[in-house]
Amino acid sequence: MPISVYILKNNIVKSSVDEYLKYKAQQKEKKRLAAQADTSPAPTTQKFKKDRRTVFISTSDTAAEALSLAGISYEGEIALEDIEFCKVETQQKCMCGNLCIPKLNDVTGPNIQMYFFLNRKNIVIIDDEGFAEKIMQRIKSSRNKPGQNRERFLYSFCANFMDMDLDNLGRYERRIMQLEEEVSDGDPDDITSQVAQLRKELLILREYYDELRDFGKQMEENENHFFSGKNLEYFGIISDRADRLMGRTMYLLDYIGQVRETYQGRVAEQQNANMQFLTIISTIFFPLTLITGWYGMNFENMPELARGYPFVIGLSLLVIAVIIFIFKKRKIL
């Protein structure tokens, strides 16, 4: 995949590497001619302000070329498969970071992994899955103008891949409500595994939102003053949104915990009912076992030896009736 170049104007304008290099050569020539003409600092400063803020999107194969075009020096290794969480690292001449985004349709599966780098002019995003390109198309087609500054663009980029998270958490809530209804109706179908899976996915999302919250706060700190102070509020919005999403996820974790406790309570009630039934059966048959054992001994002088069979039956029925009467009186049956 070739390097994609996007110029940050009022609207994002897609360009090519050749067009970008041609523009840079023209700017360089203008500055050289201005220096030869010994112009005052004011026009030079004015031309410098007109330098375009640019976003480069590349794969890991063309990452070195993209960083070179953006004027960013990075000595670390580009290995997307090693990204495990979201973070920001401020270096002397650039800011770099990782984005590790769970796929909403498969939270426990492989994540979307991206690098991003920025200096005082340009941004480089390294992505092997084409996700960054999709986000750029969403930003370009949206009614909100991304603006000419990097802060607004980074906010728009993060906001776009966070837009569907609230709806996704709503789907989790409906799934949990359905599980709760199944438990209440007494017709649980593999509830334990479903609860375990939902809890695992929500824990992954909670950790992700926590990382995003820290990500926004680190950007807002502006340690090396890469960003304009008046635009730092955009990163605060990212932190606030991630914080709200994490709060919603915590609520869902509590909710699924309550459903699990309700299910465990139902299971315990069922086990108690089974134990009570077995206890009643055992209580009834213990005296009957004693009677049959007693009259099963063939002694010579046993008084009921001649007509003992009807007597034992009557005695057994009487014992059963007495036990049932006692159970009824104590509301055991």
Secondary structure, DSSP 8 states (H G I E B T S, - for coil): ---EEEEESSSEEEE-HHHHHHHHHHHHHHHHHHHHTT--HHHHHHHHHT--EEEEEE-GGGHHHHHHHHT----S---GGG--S-EEEE-SS-EEEEEEE-BTTBTTS--EEEEEEE-SSEEEEEESSSHHHHHHHHHHHSSS---SSHHHHHHHHHHHHHTTHHHHHHHHHHHHHHHHHHHHTT--SSHHHHHHHHHHHHHHHHHHHHHHHHHHHHHHH-TT--S-GGGTHHHHHHHHHHHHHHHHHHHHHHHHHHHHHHHHHHHHHHHHHHHHHHHHHHHHHHHHHHHHHHHTS--TT-TTTTTHHHHHHHHHHHHHHHHHHHHHHTT--
